[in-house]
């Protein structure tokens, strides 16, 4: 009888330990879920920020190309005007 009581007591202690471990594991899992959700939310925000930054970069690159083309056009006009000025100065 004593052996059965000791065994039952040990089993009960083991069950209590397992229940404590289970509660701890649940808390750890809940914390991990909260952290995951936070990271997922931040990732979504960063992806949106990245998309907007890429759009701004594309717009800026397009503007740079237009300005470079305009600069080339101005350069050609300036060279043409300088050539005309040189012709006028040579004639006079």
C-alpha positions as CSV (number, residue, x, y, z in Angstrom):
1,X,0.0,0.0,0.0
2,X,2.8,2.4,0.9
3,X,4.5,1.7,-2.5
4,X,1.3,2.6,-4.3
5,X,0.9,5.8,-2.3
6,X,4.5,6.8,-3.0
7,X,4.0,6.1,-6.7
8,X,0.8,8.1,-6.8
9,X,2.5,11.0,-5.0
10,X,5.4,10.9,-7.5
11,X,3.0,10.7,-10.4
12,X,1.1,13.7,-9.0
13,X,4.3,15.7,-8.5
14,X,5.3,14.8,-12.1
15,X,1.9,16.0,-13.3
16,X,2.2,19.3,-11.5
17,X,5.7,19.8,-13.0
18,X,4.4,19.0,-16.5
19,X,1.5,21.4,-16.0
20,X,3.9,24.2,-14.9
21,X,6.0,23.4,-18.0
22,X,2.9,23.5,-20.2
23,X,1.9,26.9,-18.8
24,X,5.4,28.2,-19.4
25,X,5.4,26.8,-22.9
26,X,2.0,28.4,-23.7
27,X,3.3,31.8,-22.4
28,X,6.4,31.5,-24.6
29,X,4.3,30.5,-27.6
30,X,2.0,33.5,-27.0
31,X,4.9,35.9,-26.7
32,X,6.4,34.4,-29.9
33,X,3.0,34.9,-31.7
34,X,2.9,38.6,-30.5
35,X,6.4,39.2,-31.7
36,X,5.6,37.5,-35.0
37,X,2.6,39.7,-35.5
38,X,4.6,42.8,-34.7
39,X,7.3,41.9,-37.1
40,X,4.8,41.0,-39.8
41,X,3.1,44.4,-39.3
42,X,6.4,46.2,-39.5
43,X,7.4,44.2,-42.6
44,X,4.1,45.2,-44.3
45,X,4.8,48.9,-43.4
46,X,8.4,48.6,-44.7
47,X,7.3,47.0,-47.9
48,X,4.9,49.9,-48.5
49,X,7.6,52.4,-47.7
50,X,9.9,50.6,-50.2
51,X,7.3,50.6,-52.9
52,X,6.8,54.4,-52.4
53,X,10.5,55.0,-52.4
54,X,11.0,53.0,-55.6
55,X,8.2,55.1,-57.2
56,X,9.9,58.3,-56.1
57,X,13.2,57.0,-57.5
58,X,11.7,56.1,-60.8
59,X,10.1,59.6,-61.0
60,X,13.4,61.2,-60.1
61,X,15.3,59.2,-62.7
62,X,12.7,60.2,-65.3
63,X,13.1,63.8,-64.4
64,X,16.9,63.5,-64.6
65,X,16.6,62.0,-68.1
66,X,14.4,64.9,-69.2
67,X,16.8,67.4,-67.7
68,X,19.8,65.8,-69.4
69,X,18.0,65.8,-72.7
70,X,17.1,69.5,-72.2
71,X,20.7,70.2,-71.2
72,X,21.9,68.6,-74.5
73,X,19.4,70.6,-76.4
74,X,20.6,73.8,-74.7
75,X,24.2,72.9,-75.4
76,X,23.5,72.4,-79.1
77,X,21.6,75.7,-79.2
78,X,24.5,77.4,-77.5
79,X,27.0,75.9,-79.9
80,X,24.8,77.0,-82.8
81,X,24.6,80.6,-81.4
82,X,28.4,80.7,-80.9
83,X,29.0,79.5,-84.4
84,X,26.6,82.2,-85.7
85,X,28.3,84.8,-83.6
86,X,31.7,83.8,-84.9
87,X,30.4,84.1,-88.5
88,X,29.0,87.6,-87.7
89,X,32.3,88.6,-86.1
90,X,34.3,87.3,-89.1
91,X,32.2,89.2,-91.6
92,X,32.5,92.5,-89.8
